[in-house]
Amino acid sequence: MSPVLLMNLRSPLQVTQRSPLAKRSFACINECVSQIQDGALRNVTRSMIVNPAPTIMSYYLGQPDRQDALFKDLKDKNLLAADVTRGQLFPPCKSADTPAQPMQSAPGSDYNSHHSYPGGLCAHTATNLRHAIDYKHTYER
């Protein structure tokens, strides 16, 4: 193994475009979405995959009182781990209309867990979809 200059590293999207696992996983997700029979649900789901913008943040961006209220409510109901901070609940977000990155290049976890590589979110999602379909077939019999 030889060192690589940072400027020569591929972007996460370039990595996933060359990854058979990432390509198969993204194709699996799109195939599952195409099978959703309810047209409105299919369209909304597809739009979330094509443009995974954090739209829920439009309610919270620049609104510290709203952020504090939600943080307190979740803490009071023991829905957050004791060590979670408000900053962790609301990570940096520049725009509620712009995705941080495309879905196909997003990691599926932080660097301390599984699926932390570019395309990990698609691998994780495709695996869960396959399991859900298998469960459905099991209980239909």
N, CA, C and O atoms as a GROMACS GRO file, in nm:
protein
  564
    1MET      N    1   0.085  -0.116   0.000
    1MET     CA    2   0.000   0.000   0.000
    1MET      C    3   0.090   0.123   0.000
    1MET      O    4   0.187   0.130   0.075
    2SER      N    5   0.056   0.219  -0.084
    2SER     CA    6   0.136   0.341  -0.090
    2SER      C    7   0.048   0.460  -0.055
    2SER      O    8  -0.074   0.457  -0.075
    3PRO      N    9   0.110   0.565  -0.002
    3PRO     CA   10   0.033   0.683   0.037
    3PRO      C   11  -0.035   0.748  -0.084
    3PRO      O   12   0.014   0.740  -0.197
    4VAL      N   13  -0.148   0.811  -0.058
    4VAL     CA   14  -0.222   0.881  -0.162
    4VAL      C   15  -0.242   1.024  -0.116
    4VAL      O   16  -0.279   1.049  -0.001
    5LEU      N   17  -0.216   1.118  -0.204
    5LEU     CA   18  -0.240   1.257  -0.170
    5LEU      C   19  -0.390   1.281  -0.155
    5LEU      O   20  -0.471   1.227  -0.231
    6LEU      N   21  -0.426   1.362  -0.059
    6LEU     CA   22  -0.567   1.391  -0.033
    6LEU      C   23  -0.636   1.442  -0.160
    6LEU      O   24  -0.751   1.407  -0.187
    7MET      N   25  -0.566   1.526  -0.237
    7MET     CA   26  -0.627   1.581  -0.358
    7MET      C   27  -0.652   1.474  -0.465
    7MET      O   28  -0.727   1.498  -0.560
    8ASN      N   29  -0.590   1.357  -0.450
    8ASN     CA   30  -0.609   1.249  -0.547
    8ASN      C   31  -0.716   1.147  -0.505
    8ASN      O   32  -0.745   1.054  -0.579
    9LEU      N   33  -0.773   1.166  -0.387
    9LEU     CA   34  -0.878   1.074  -0.342
    9LEU      C   35  -1.005   1.097  -0.423
    9LEU      O   36  -1.036   1.209  -0.462
   10ARG      N   37  -1.076   0.991  -0.447
   10ARG     CA   38  -1.205   1.001  -0.516
   10ARG      C   39  -1.310   1.055  -0.420
   10ARG      O   40  -1.300   1.036  -0.298
   11SER      N   41  -1.409   1.121  -0.475
   11SER     CA   42  -1.521   1.168  -0.392
   11SER      C   43  -1.605   1.046  -0.355
   11SER      O   44  -1.596   0.943  -0.421
   12PRO      N   45  -1.687   1.057  -0.250
   12PRO     CA   46  -1.776   0.945  -0.216
   12PRO      C   47  -1.864   0.902  -0.333
   12PRO      O   48  -1.886   0.782  -0.352
   13LEU      N   49  -1.914   0.996  -0.412
   13LEU     CA   50  -1.998   0.961  -0.526
   13LEU      C   51  -1.917   0.884  -0.631
   13LEU      O   52  -1.967   0.788  -0.690
   14GLN      N   53  -1.793   0.926  -0.655
   14GLN     CA   54  -1.709   0.854  -0.751
   14GLN      C   55  -1.681   0.712  -0.702
   14GLN      O   56  -1.678   0.617  -0.781
   15VAL      N   57  -1.661   0.696  -0.572
   15VAL     CA   58  -1.637   0.563  -0.515
   15VAL      C   59  -1.758   0.473  -0.540
   15VAL      O   60  -1.743   0.359  -0.584
   16THR      N   61  -1.877   0.525  -0.512
   16THR     CA   62  -1.997   0.441  -0.527
   16THR      C   63  -2.028   0.411  -0.673
   16THR      O   64  -2.086   0.307  -0.704
   17GLN      N   65  -1.991   0.500  -0.762
   17GLN     CA   66  -2.015   0.475  -0.905
   17GLN      C   67  -1.929   0.360  -0.958
   17GLN      O   68  -1.958   0.304  -1.063
   18ARG      N   69  -1.823   0.325  -0.884
   18ARG     CA   70  -1.736   0.215  -0.924
   18ARG      C   71  -1.756   0.091  -0.837
   18ARG      O   72  -1.691  -0.011  -0.858
   19SER      N   73  -1.846   0.099  -0.741
   19SER     CA   74  -1.866  -0.010  -0.646
   19SER      C   75  -1.982  -0.100  -0.689
   19SER      O   76  -2.096  -0.053  -0.696
   20PRO      N   77  -1.956  -0.228  -0.718
   20PRO     CA   78  -2.066  -0.319  -0.753
   20PRO      C   79  -2.171  -0.329  -0.642
   20PRO      O   80  -2.291  -0.334  -0.670
   21LEU      N   81  -2.127  -0.332  -0.516
   21LEU     CA   82  -2.221  -0.341  -0.404
   21LEU      C   83  -2.311  -0.218  -0.400
   21LEU      O   84  -2.433  -0.230  -0.387
   22ALA      N   85  -2.252  -0.100  -0.412
   22ALA     CA   86  -2.332   0.023  -0.406
   22ALA      C   87  -2.430   0.029  -0.523
   22ALA      O   88  -2.546   0.068  -0.505
   23LYS      N   89  -2.385  -0.008  -0.641
   23LYS     CA   90  -2.473  -0.004  -0.759
   23LYS      C   91  -2.588  -0.104  -0.746
   23LYS      O   92  -2.702  -0.072  -0.776
   24ARG      N   93  -2.557  -0.226  -0.700
   24ARG     CA   94  -2.663  -0.328  -0.681
   24ARG      C   95  -2.762  -0.282  -0.575
   24ARG      O   96  -2.883  -0.297  -0.592
   25SER      N   97  -2.711  -0.227  -0.467
   25SER     CA   98  -2.798  -0.183  -0.357
   25SER      C   99  -2.891  -0.071  -0.401
   25SER      O  100  -3.010  -0.074  -0.372
   26PHE      N  101  -2.837   0.028  -0.472
   26PHE     CA  102  -2.920   0.139  -0.519
   26PHE      C  103  -3.024   0.089  -0.620
   26PHE      O  104  -3.138   0.135  -0.618
   27ALA      N  105  -2.984  -0.004  -0.706
   27ALA     CA  106  -3.080  -0.062  -0.802
   27ALA      C  107  -3.191  -0.137  -0.730
   27ALA      O  108  -3.307  -0.130  -0.770
   28CYS      N  109  -3.156  -0.209  -0.624
   28CYS     CA  110  -3.256  -0.283  -0.545
   28CYS      C  111  -3.357  -0.186  -0.484
   28CYS      O  112  -3.478  -0.211  -0.487
   29ILE      N  113  -3.307  -0.077  -0.428
   29ILE     CA  114  -3.396   0.023  -0.367
   29ILE      C  115  -3.492   0.078  -0.473
   29ILE      O  116  -3.612   0.086  -0.450
   30ASN      N  117  -3.438   0.115  -0.587
   30ASN     CA  118  -3.522   0.171  -0.694
   30ASN      C  119  -3.623   0.070  -0.746
   30ASN      O  120  -3.735   0.107  -0.779
   31GLU      N  121  -3.584  -0.056  -0.754
   31GLU     CA  122  -3.678  -0.161  -0.796
   31GLU      C  123  -3.792  -0.175  -0.695
   31GLU      O  124  -3.908  -0.187  -0.734
   32CYS      N  125  -3.759  -0.173  -0.568
   32CYS     CA  126  -3.863  -0.182  -0.464
   32CYS      C  127  -3.957  -0.062  -0.471
   32CYS      O  128  -4.078  -0.078  -0.458
   33VAL      N  129  -3.901   0.056  -0.491
   33VAL     CA  130  -3.984   0.176  -0.500
   33VAL      C  131  -4.077   0.166  -0.620
   33VAL      O  132  -4.194   0.206  -0.612
   34SER      N  133  -4.028   0.114  -0.731
   34SER     CA  134  -4.112   0.105  -0.852
   34SER      C  135  -4.230   0.010  -0.832
   34SER      O  136  -4.327   0.017  -0.906
   35GLN      N  137  -4.223  -0.077  -0.732
   35GLN     CA  138  -4.331  -0.172  -0.707
   35GLN      C  139  -4.436  -0.119  -0.610
   35GLN      O  140  -4.535  -0.188  -0.584
   36ILE      N  141  -4.416   0.000  -0.556
   36ILE     CA  142  -4.517   0.059  -0.467
   36ILE      C  143  -4.640   0.091  -0.552
   36ILE      O  144  -4.631   0.166  -0.649
   37GLN      N  145  -4.753   0.035  -0.515
   37GLN     CA  146  -4.873   0.047  -0.598
   37GLN      C  147  -4.944   0.181  -0.582
   37GLN      O  148  -5.004   0.230  -0.678
   38ASP      N  149  -4.937   0.240  -0.465
   38ASP     CA  150  -4.999   0.370  -0.443
   38ASP      C  151  -4.911   0.476  -0.511
   38ASP      O  152  -4.798   0.500  -0.470
   39GLY      N  153  -4.965   0.539  -0.615
   39GLY     CA  154  -4.887   0.634  -0.695
   39GLY      C  155  -4.832   0.751  -0.615
   39GLY      O  156  -4.716   0.790  -0.634
   40ALA      N  157  -4.914   0.807  -0.526
   40ALA     CA  158  -4.868   0.921  -0.447
   40ALA      C  159  -4.753   0.881  -0.355
   40ALA      O  160  -4.653   0.952  -0.344
   41LEU      N  161  -4.768   0.766  -0.289
   41LEU     CA  162  -4.662   0.718  -0.200
   41LEU      C  163  -4.535   0.686  -0.279
   41LEU      O  164  -4.425   0.717  -0.235
   42ARG      N  165  -4.551   0.625  -0.395
   42ARG     CA  166  -4.436   0.592  -0.480
   42ARG      C  167  -4.362   0.721  -0.520
   42ARG      O  168  -4.239   0.726  -0.515
   43ASN      N  169  -4.437   0.825  -0.558
   43ASN     CA  170  -4.375   0.951  -0.601
   43ASN      C  171  -4.302   1.020  -0.487
   43ASN      O  172  -4.192   1.072  -0.505
   44VAL      N  173  -4.363   1.023  -0.370
   44VAL     CA  174  -4.298   1.085  -0.254
   44VAL      C  175  -4.172   1.008  -0.217
   44VAL      O  176  -4.068   1.068  -0.188
   45THR      N  177  -4.182   0.876  -0.218
   45THR     CA  178  -4.066   0.793  -0.184
   45THR      C  179  -3.954   0.816  -0.285
   45THR      O  180  -3.838   0.832  -0.246
   46ARG      N  181  -3.987   0.816  -0.412
   46ARG     CA  182  -3.887   0.839  -0.516
   46ARG      C  183  -3.822   0.977  -0.498
   46ARG      O  184  -3.700   0.990  -0.512
   47SER      N  185  -3.902   1.079  -0.468
   47SER     CA  186  -3.845   1.213  -0.453
   47SER      C  187  -3.749   1.220  -0.335
   47SER      O  188  -3.651   1.294  -0.338
   48MET      N  189  -3.776   1.143  -0.230
   48MET     CA  190  -3.686   1.141  -0.114
   48MET      C  191  -3.553   1.073  -0.149
   48MET      O  192  -3.450   1.108  -0.093
   49ILE      N  193  -3.556   0.979  -0.240
   49ILE     CA  194  -3.434   0.911  -0.282
   49ILE      C  195  -3.353   1.001  -0.376
   49ILE      O  196  -3.231   1.010  -0.364
   50VAL      N  197  -3.422   1.066  -0.468
   50VAL     CA  198  -3.356   1.153  -0.564
   50VAL      C  199  -3.303   1.280  -0.498
   50VAL      O  200  -3.195   1.329  -0.532
   51ASN      N  201  -3.379   1.334  -0.403
   51ASN     CA  202  -3.340   1.458  -0.335
   51ASN      C  203  -3.359   1.440  -0.184
   51ASN      O  204  -3.460   1.485  -0.129
   52PRO      N  205  -3.262   1.376  -0.117
   52PRO     CA  206  -3.277   1.348   0.027
   52PRO      C  207  -3.247   1.471   0.114
   52PRO      O  208  -3.166   1.464   0.206
   53ALA      N  209  -3.314   1.580   0.083
   53ALA     CA  210  -3.295   1.702   0.161
   53ALA      C  211  -3.362   1.688   0.298
   53ALA      O  212  -3.468   1.627   0.309
   54PRO      N  213  -3.299   1.744   0.401
   54PRO     CA  214  -3.357   1.735   0.537
   54PRO      C  215  -3.470   1.836   0.556
   54PRO      O  216  -3.456   1.930   0.635
   55THR      N  217  -3.579   1.819   0.484
   55THR     CA  218  -3.686   1.919   0.483
   55THR      C  219  -3.747   1.945   0.620
   55THR      O  220  -3.799   2.054   0.644
   56ILE      N  221  -3.741   1.848   0.709
   56ILE     CA  222  -3.795   1.871   0.844
   56ILE      C  223  -3.720   1.984   0.914
   56ILE      O  224  -3.774   2.049   1.005
   57MET      N  225  -3.597   2.006   0.873
   57MET     CA  226  -3.517   2.111   0.937
   57MET      C  227  -3.569   2.251   0.906
   57MET      O  228  -3.530   2.346   0.974
   58SER      N  229  -3.654   2.267   0.805
   58SER     CA  230  -3.708   2.400   0.775
   58SER      C  231  -3.782   2.457   0.896
   58SER      O  232  -3.788   2.579   0.914
   59TYR      N  233  -3.838   2.371   0.978
   59TYR     CA  234  -3.910   2.414   1.098
   59TYR      C  235  -3.813   2.457   1.209
   59TYR      O  236  -3.848   2.540   1.293
   60TYR      N  237  -3.691   2.401   1.209
   60TYR     CA  238  -3.598   2.422   1.320
   60TYR      C  239  -3.481   2.513   1.289
   60TYR      O  240  -3.421   2.568   1.381
   61LEU      N  241  -3.446   2.532   1.160
   61LEU     CA  242  -3.331   2.615   1.126
   61LEU      C  243  -3.350   2.758   1.175
   61LEU      O  244  -3.452   2.821   1.148
   62GLY      N  245  -3.252   2.807   1.248
   62GLY     CA  246  -3.259   2.944   1.298
   62GLY      C  247  -3.365   2.964   1.404
   62GLY      O  248  -3.403   3.078   1.432
   63GLN      N  249  -3.414   2.858   1.464
   63GLN     CA  250  -3.520   2.866   1.565
   63GLN      C  251  -3.475   2.796   1.693
   63GLN      O  252  -3.522   2.686   1.724
   64PRO      N  253  -3.384   2.858   1.770
   64PRO     CA  254  -3.333   2.791   1.890
   64PRO      C  255  -3.441   2.756   1.991
   64PRO      O  256  -3.429   2.656   2.063
   65ASP      N  257  -3.547   2.836   2.000
   65ASP     CA  258  -3.655   2.805   2.094
   65ASP      C  259  -3.726   2.674   2.055
   65ASP      O  260  -3.758   2.593   2.141
   66ARG      N  261  -3.748   2.654   1.927
   66ARG     CA  262  -3.810   2.530   1.880
   66ARG      C  263  -3.717   2.411   1.904
   66ARG      O  264  -3.761   2.303   1.944
   67GLN      N  265  -3.588   2.433   1.878
   67GLN     CA  266  -3.491   2.326   1.902
   67GLN      C  267  -3.487   2.288   2.050
   67GLN      O  268  -3.486   2.170   2.085
   68ASP      N  269  -3.485   2.390   2.135
   68ASP     CA  270  -3.484   2.364   2.280
   68ASP      C  271  -3.609   2.289   2.324
   68ASP      O  272  -3.601   2.196   2.405
   69ALA      N  273  -3.724   2.329   2.271
   69ALA     CA  274  -3.850   2.265   2.310
   69ALA      C  275  -3.852   2.118   2.270
   69ALA      O  276  -3.892   2.033   2.350
   70LEU      N  277  -3.808   2.087   2.149
   70LEU     CA  278  -3.806   1.948   2.106
   70LEU      C  279  -3.705   1.868   2.187
   70LEU      O  280  -3.733   1.756   2.230
   71PHE      N  281  -3.587   1.925   2.207
   71PHE     CA  282  -3.483   1.857   2.285
   71PHE      C  283  -3.535   1.825   2.425
   71PHE      O  284  -3.519   1.713   2.473
   72LYS      N  285  -3.597   1.923   2.490
   72LYS     CA  286  -3.651   1.902   2.625
   72LYS      C  287  -3.760   1.796   2.625
   72LYS      O  288  -3.762   1.708   2.712
   73ASP      N  289  -3.850   1.802   2.528
   73ASP     CA  290  -3.960   1.706   2.520
   73ASP      C  291  -3.906   1.563   2.503
   73ASP      O  292  -3.952   1.472   2.571
   74LEU      N  293  -3.811   1.544   2.416
   74LEU     CA  294  -3.754   1.411   2.394
   74LEU      C  295  -3.680   1.362   2.518
   74LEU      O  296  -3.689   1.244   2.553
   75LYS      N  297  -3.607   1.452   2.584
   75LYS     CA  298  -3.536   1.414   2.707
   75LYS      C  299  -3.635   1.377   2.817
   75LYS      O  300  -3.618   1.276   2.886
   76ASP      N  301  -3.739   1.459   2.833
   76ASP     CA  302  -3.839   1.434   2.938
   76ASP      C  303  -3.909   1.300   2.919
   76ASP      O  304  -3.949   1.237   3.016
   77LYS      N  305  -3.923   1.257   2.796
   77LYS     CA  306  -3.990   1.129   2.766
   77LYS      C  307  -3.890   1.014   2.756
   77LYS      O  308  -3.926   0.903   2.715
   78ASN      N  309  -3.765   1.040   2.795
   78ASN     CA  310  -3.659   0.938   2.789
   78ASN      C  311  -3.644   0.877   2.650
   78ASN      O  312  -3.618   0.758   2.636
   79LEU      N  313  -3.660   0.960   2.548
   79LEU     CA  314  -3.645   0.914   2.410
   79LEU      C  315  -3.506   0.943   2.354
   79LEU      O  316  -3.476   0.910   2.239
   80LEU      N  317  -3.421   1.005   2.435
   80LEU     CA  318  -3.282   1.029   2.398
   80LEU      C  319  -3.192   0.972   2.506
   80LEU      O  320  -3.226   0.973   2.624
   81ALA      N  321  -3.078   0.921   2.464
   81ALA     CA  322  -2.980   0.874   2.562
   81ALA      C  323  -2.938   0.992   2.649
   81ALA      O  324  -2.939   1.107   2.604
   82ALA      N  325  -2.900   0.964   2.771
   82ALA     CA  326  -2.867   1.068   2.867
   82ALA      C  327  -2.754   1.159   2.819
   82ALA      O  328  -2.750   1.277   2.853
   83ASP      N  329  -2.662   1.104   2.741
   83ASP     CA  330  -2.546   1.183   2.700
   83ASP      C  331  -2.564   1.257   2.566
   83ASP      O  332  -2.471   1.324   2.520
   84VAL      N  333  -2.680   1.246   2.504
   84VAL     CA  334  -2.705   1.317   2.378
   84VAL      C  335  -2.722   1.465   2.407
   84VAL      O  336  -2.797   1.505   2.496
   85THR      N  337  -2.651   1.547   2.329
   85THR     CA  338  -2.660   1.692   2.345
   85THR      C  339  -2.753   1.751   2.238
   85THR      O  340  -2.787   1.684   2.140
   86ARG      N  341  -2.791   1.874   2.258
   86ARG     CA  342  -2.875   1.943   2.160
   86ARG      C  343  -2.801   1.953   2.027
   86ARG      O  344  -2.862   1.941   1.920
   87GLY      N  345  -2.670   1.975   2.033
   87GLY     CA  346  -2.590   1.983   1.911
   87GLY      C  347  -2.589   1.852   1.833
   87GLY      O  348  -2.579   1.853   1.711
   88GLN      N  349  -2.598   1.741   1.904
   88GLN     CA  350  -2.603   1.612   1.836
   88GLN      C  351  -2.741   1.587   1.776
   88GLN      O  352  -2.754   1.527   1.669
   89LEU      N  353  -2.844   1.633   1.844
   89LEU     CA  354  -2.980   1.616   1.793
   89LEU      C  355  -2.999   1.701   1.667
   89LEU      O  356  -3.067   1.659   1.573
   90PHE      N  357  -2.939   1.819   1.666
   90PHE     CA  358  -2.948   1.909   1.551
   90PHE      C  359  -2.809   1.932   1.494
   90PHE      O  360  -2.746   2.034   1.524
   91PRO      N  361  -2.760   1.839   1.413
   91PRO     CA  362  -2.628   1.857   1.354
   91PRO      C  363  -2.628   1.975   1.258
   91PRO      O  364  -2.734   2.023   1.218
   92PRO      N  365  -2.509   2.024   1.221
   92PRO     CA  366  -2.504   2.138   1.129
   92PRO      C  367  -2.584   2.111   1.002
   92PRO      O  368  -2.575   2.004   0.942
   93CYS      N  369  -2.661   2.210   0.963
   93CYS     CA  370  -2.745   2.198   0.843
   93CYS      C  371  -2.751   2.336   0.779
   93CYS      O  372  -2.800   2.431   0.839
   94LYS      N  373  -2.701   2.346   0.656
   94LYS     CA  374  -2.700   2.475   0.587
   94LYS      C  375  -2.834   2.508   0.524
   94LYS      O  376  -2.875   2.624   0.520
   95SER      N  377  -2.902   2.406   0.475
   95SER     CA  378  -3.027   2.429   0.403
   95SER      C  379  -3.119   2.309   0.419
   95SER      O  380  -3.075   2.194   0.411
   96ALA      N  381  -3.245   2.337   0.441
   96ALA     CA  382  -3.344   2.228   0.451
   96ALA      C  383  -3.386   2.180   0.312
   96ALA      O  384  -3.458   2.081   0.300
   97ASP      N  385  -3.342   2.250   0.209
   97ASP     CA  386  -3.381   2.215   0.072
   97ASP      C  387  -3.272   2.144  -0.006
   97ASP      O  388  -3.296   2.094  -0.116
   98THR      N  389  -3.151   2.138   0.050
   98THR     CA  390  -3.037   2.082  -0.022
   98THR      C  391  -2.982   1.962   0.054
   98THR      O  392  -2.949   1.975   0.172
   99PRO      N  393  -2.972   1.847  -0.011
   99PRO     CA  394  -2.915   1.730   0.059
   99PRO      C  395  -2.767   1.751   0.090
   99PRO      O  396  -2.696   1.817   0.015
  100ALA      N  397  -2.723   1.693   0.200
  100ALA     CA  398  -2.581   1.698   0.234
  100ALA      C  399  -2.499   1.624   0.129
  100ALA      O  400  -2.386   1.663   0.099
  101GLN      N  401  -2.557   1.520   0.073
  101GLN     CA  402  -2.495   1.443  -0.035
  101GLN      C  403  -2.601   1.353  -0.096
  101GLN      O  404  -2.707   1.332  -0.036
  102PRO      N  405  -2.574   1.298  -0.215
  102PRO     CA  406  -2.671   1.206  -0.275
  102PRO      C  407  -2.689   1.081  -0.190
  102PRO      O  408  -2.596   1.039  -0.120
  103MET      N  409  -2.806   1.022  -0.196
  103MET     CA  410  -2.832   0.901  -0.118
  103MET      C  411  -2.732   0.792  -0.152
  103MET      O  412  -2.682   0.724  -0.063
  104GLN      N  413  -2.702   0.774  -0.282
  104GLN     CA  414  -2.618   0.662  -0.320
  104GLN      C  415  -2.476   0.671  -0.266
  104GLN      O  416  -2.406   0.570  -0.262
  105SER      N  417  -2.430   0.790  -0.224
  105SER     CA  418  -2.294   0.799  -0.169
  105SER      C  419  -2.292   0.814  -0.017
  105SER      O  420  -2.185   0.817   0.043
  106ALA      N  421  -2.408   0.823   0.046
  106ALA     CA  422  -2.414   0.845   0.191
  106ALA      C  423  -2.371   0.721   0.269
  106ALA      O  424  -2.404   0.608   0.230
  107PRO      N  425  -2.297   0.741   0.378
  107PRO     CA  426  -2.265   0.628   0.465
  107PRO      C  427  -2.390   0.587   0.542
  107PRO      O  428  -2.483   0.665   0.557
  108GLY      N  429  -2.390   0.464   0.590
  108GLY     CA  430  -2.505   0.414   0.665
  108GLY      C  431  -2.490   0.428   0.815
  108GLY      O  432  -2.578   0.388   0.890
  109SER      N  433  -2.379   0.484   0.860
  109SER     CA  434  -2.354   0.502   1.003
  109SER      C  435  -2.235   0.595   1.019
  109SER      O  436  -2.177   0.641   0.921
  110ASP      N  437  -2.200   0.623   1.144
  110ASP     CA  438  -2.077   0.698   1.166
  110ASP      C  439  -1.958   0.603   1.151
  110ASP      O  440  -1.975   0.485   1.122
  111TYR      N  441  -1.838   0.655   1.171
  111TYR     CA  442  -1.719   0.575   1.145
  111TYR      C  443  -1.693   0.467   1.249
  111TYR      O  444  -1.600   0.387   1.233
  112ASN      N  445  -1.771   0.463   1.354
  112ASN     CA  446  -1.751   0.363   1.458
  112ASN      C  447  -1.846   0.245   1.444
  112ASN      O  448  -1.856   0.163   1.536
  113SER      N  449  -1.915   0.233   1.332
  113SER     CA  450  -2.016   0.130   1.318
  113SER      C  451  -2.010   0.067   1.179
  113SER      O  452  -1.923   0.099   1.098
  114HIS      N  453  -2.105  -0.021   1.153
  114HIS     CA  454  -2.109  -0.089   1.023
  114HIS      C  455  -2.168   0.003   0.916
  114HIS      O  456  -2.238   0.099   0.948
  115HIS      N  457  -2.140  -0.026   0.792
  115HIS     CA  458  -2.189   0.051   0.677
  115HIS      C  459  -2.141   0.196   0.680
  115HIS      O  460  -2.213   0.286   0.634
  116SER      N  461  -2.021   0.221   0.732
  116SER     CA  462  -1.971   0.358   0.743
  116SER      C  463  -1.904   0.408   0.616
  116SER      O  464  -1.852   0.519   0.613
  117TYR      N  465  -1.905   0.328   0.512
  117TYR     CA  466  -1.837   0.360   0.387
  117TYR      C  467  -1.932   0.429   0.289
  117TYR      O  468  -2.054   0.421   0.306
  118PRO      N  469  -1.879   0.496   0.185
  118PRO     CA  470  -1.968   0.554   0.083
  118PRO      C  471  -2.056   0.445   0.022
  118PRO      O  472  -2.006   0.340  -0.021
  119GLY      N  473  -2.184   0.470   0.019
  119GLY     CA  474  -2.280   0.370  -0.031
  119GLY      C  475  -2.336   0.282   0.079
  119GLY      O  476  -2.421   0.197   0.052
  120GLY      N  477  -2.289   0.301   0.201
  120GLY     CA  478  -2.334   0.218   0.313
  120GLY      C  479  -2.482   0.231   0.344
  120GLY      O  480  -2.546   0.134   0.383
  121LEU      N  481  -2.537   0.352   0.326
  121LEU     CA  482  -2.680   0.370   0.352
  121LEU      C  483  -2.763   0.286   0.254
  121LEU      O  484  -2.863   0.225   0.293
  122CYS      N  485  -2.721   0.282   0.129
  122CYS     CA  486  -2.793   0.200   0.030
  122CYS      C  487  -2.779   0.052   0.061
  122CYS      O  488  -2.876  -0.024   0.050
  123ALA      N  489  -2.658   0.008   0.100
  123ALA     CA  490  -2.639  -0.133   0.135
  123ALA      C  491  -2.728  -0.170   0.252
  123ALA      O  492  -2.793  -0.276   0.251
  124HIS      N  493  -2.733  -0.085   0.353
  124HIS     CA  494  -2.814  -0.110   0.472
  124HIS      C  495  -2.964  -0.111   0.435
  124HIS      O  496  -3.037  -0.201   0.476
  125THR      N  497  -3.007  -0.013   0.358
  125THR     CA  498  -3.148  -0.002   0.319
  125THR      C  499  -3.190  -0.120   0.231
  125THR      O  500  -3.297  -0.177   0.252
  126ALA      N  501  -3.106  -0.157   0.135
  126ALA     CA  502  -3.139  -0.269   0.046
  126ALA      C  503  -3.149  -0.399   0.126
  126ALA      O  504  -3.237  -0.481   0.100
  127THR      N  505  -3.060  -0.418   0.222
  127THR     CA  506  -3.065  -0.537   0.306
  127THR      C  507  -3.196  -0.541   0.384
  127THR      O  508  -3.262  -0.645   0.391
  128ASN      N  509  -3.234  -0.428   0.443
  128ASN     CA  510  -3.360  -0.424   0.519
  128ASN      C  511  -3.480  -0.446   0.428
  128ASN      O  512  -3.576  -0.514   0.468
  129LEU      N  513  -3.478  -0.393   0.308
  129LEU     CA  514  -3.588  -0.416   0.214
  129LEU      C  515  -3.599  -0.564   0.178
  129LEU      O  516  -3.709  -0.619   0.173
  130ARG      N  517  -3.485  -0.628   0.152
  130ARG     CA  518  -3.487  -0.771   0.118
  130ARG      C  519  -3.543  -0.853   0.235
  130ARG      O  520  -3.622  -0.945   0.214
  131HIS      N  521  -3.502  -0.818   0.357
  131HIS     CA  522  -3.555  -0.888   0.474
  131HIS      C  523  -3.706  -0.868   0.486
  131HIS      O  524  -3.779  -0.964   0.513
  132ALA      N  525  -3.751  -0.746   0.467
  132ALA     CA  526  -3.895  -0.718   0.478
  132ALA      C  527  -3.974  -0.797   0.374
  132ALA      O  528  -4.081  -0.850   0.404
  133ILE      N  529  -3.923  -0.804   0.252
  133ILE     CA  530  -3.991  -0.881   0.147
  133ILE      C  531  -3.993  -1.029   0.182
  133ILE      O  532  -4.094  -1.096   0.163
  134ASP      N  533  -3.881  -1.081   0.234
  134ASP     CA  534  -3.877  -1.222   0.275
  134ASP      C  535  -3.975  -1.250   0.389
  134ASP      O  536  -4.042  -1.353   0.388
  135TYR      N  537  -3.984  -1.159   0.486
  135TYR     CA  538  -4.080  -1.177   0.596
  135TYR      C  539  -4.222  -1.180   0.541
  135TYR      O  540  -4.303  -1.263   0.581
  136LYS      N  541  -4.251  -1.089   0.450
  136LYS     CA  542  -4.385  -1.084   0.390
  136LYS      C  543  -4.417  -1.218   0.324
  136LYS      O  544  -4.526  -1.272   0.344
  137HIS      N  545  -4.325  -1.271   0.245
  137HIS     CA  546  -4.349  -1.398   0.177
  137HIS      C  547  -4.364  -1.513   0.277
  137HIS      O  548  -4.444  -1.604   0.256
  138THR      N  549  -4.288  -1.510   0.384
  138THR     CA  550  -4.297  -1.614   0.487
  138THR      C  551  -4.437  -1.618   0.547
  138THR      O  552  -4.495  -1.726   0.564
  139TYR      N  553  -4.492  -1.501   0.580
  139TYR     CA  554  -4.622  -1.498   0.647
  139TYR      C  555  -4.740  -1.508   0.551
  139TYR      O  556  -4.853  -1.527   0.595
  140GLU      N  557  -4.715  -1.495   0.422
  140GLU     CA  558  -4.823  -1.513   0.325
  140GLU      C  559  -4.854  -1.661   0.304
  140GLU      O  560  -4.963  -1.695   0.259
  141ARG      N  561  -4.761  -1.748   0.337
  141ARG     CA  562  -4.779  -1.891   0.312
  141ARG      C  563  -4.864  -1.955   0.416
  141ARG      O  564  -4.889  -2.076   0.410
   0.00000   0.00000   0.00000
